[in-house]
Amino acid sequence: MNELADRALESGHQTSVLVEEQIQDLLTTLPDWELNCVEGIHRIERVYSFDDFVTALAFSNRVAALAEEHDHHPALLLEWGRVTASWWTHSLGGVHLNDLIMAARTERLYQNPPHS
Ligand SMILES: C[C@H](O)[C@H](O)[C@H]1CNC2=NC(N)=NC(=O)C2=N1
């Protein structure tokens, strides 16, 4: 997982979306993430659990800052005690290696909470 998180994001024109087998192969390093398909477009998703709404909001904000840093943005569903993070590349209509890198970095944020 760390190896993936430490990879540099590729610039958009270098490569294209990954096929299902490639995504599943890379997801073996992110066991809590799953590949889903919404309206024909692949995305990788994980549900994170928290003790309350405010802690879930704080995590969402940390992921948002990460996204702004890289100009690559997830869908985040904030609920009481829960954040669903979904990564895909809108411009390409599927999952790019960058989405797996961002998912690995999302994991790293979760594993290193601000007050740990
Ligand atoms: C102009 C800007 O770079 C683009 O709109 C970016 C912003 N963030 C993005 N995030 C994601 N996940 N996919 C994109 O295609 C995308 N495009």
The ligand as an ORCA input file, in Angstrom:
! r2SCAN-3c Opt
* xyz 0 1
  C      -9.546     21.429    -14.801
  C      -9.216     20.351    -13.818
  O      -7.870     19.998    -13.889
  C     -10.050     19.102    -14.058
  O     -11.412     19.424    -14.078
  C      -9.772     17.999    -13.069
  C     -10.136     18.319    -11.659
  N     -10.242     17.140    -10.831
  C     -10.511     15.949    -11.373
  N     -10.707     14.903    -10.585
  C     -11.000     13.717    -11.094
  N     -11.172     12.691    -10.269
  N     -11.107     13.532    -12.415
  C     -10.919     14.517    -13.290
  O     -11.027     14.298    -14.504
  C     -10.595     15.786    -12.770
  N     -10.367     16.810    -13.556
*
